[in-house]
Amino acid sequence: MKEDHHDIRARKEYEAIRGFYVHVMVFVPVMLLLAVLDVVGGTGMWAHWVGLGWGLGLAFHAYAAFVLKPREMARWEQEQIAKRAL
């Protein structure tokens, strides 16, 4: 059975949101582990820099998943395909 345009768009939106939540579920425990290692290791305050960089990436991921929406991404993909077809 062939999926229609709305099903494909809904699937892409679901996958984008799910991907964001997976990203959060990895970010939180890893950052907690790094913070503990930073405090216990006593080598200086470096974990917050990792958290800042990764958190910025997480913020962009949230923007792409919730604000940009897959509809705009699908349009961008079609534009890129059209450019490459020339």
FENBELNOR-V889665 format. One record per pair of residues at least 4 apart in sequence whose C-alpha atoms are under 8 Angstrom apart, sorted by sequence separation. I is the first residue (numbers start at 1). J is the second residue. D is the distance in whole Angstrom. If there is no record, write none. Layout:
i: <I I>
j: <J J>
d: <D D>
//
This chain:
i: <3 4 5 6 7 8 9 10 11 12 13 14 15 16 17 18 19 20 21 22 23 24 25 26 27 28 29 30 31 32 33 34 35 36 37 38 39 46 47 48 49 50 51 52 53 54 55 56 57 58 59 60 61 62 63 64 65 68 69 70 71 72 73 74 75 76 77 78 79 80 81 82 3 38 39 62 63 64 65 68 38 39 64 38 38 38 35 34 35 31 31 27 24 23 20 20 20 20 16 17 16 17 13 16 13 13 12 9 9>
j: <7 8 9 10 11 12 13 14 15 16 17 18 19 20 21 22 23 24 25 26 27 28 29 30 31 32 33 34 35 36 37 38 39 40 41 42 43 50 51 52 53 54 55 56 57 58 59 60 61 62 63 64 65 66 67 68 69 72 73 74 75 76 77 78 79 80 81 82 83 84 85 86 8 43 44 67 68 69 70 73 44 45 70 45 46 47 47 47 48 47 51 54 58 58 58 61 62 65 64 65 65 66 65 70 69 70 70 70 71>
d: <6 6 6 6 6 6 6 6 6 6 6 6 6 6 6 6 6 6 6 6 6 6 7 6 6 6 6 6 6 6 6 6 6 6 5 6 8 7 6 6 6 6 5 6 6 6 6 6 6 6 6 6 6 6 5 5 6 6 7 6 6 6 6 6 6 6 6 6 6 6 6 7 6 7 8 8 6 6 7 7 7 8 8 6 7 6 6 6 8 8 7 8 7 7 8 6 6 7 8 5 5 7 7 7 7 5 6 7 7>
//
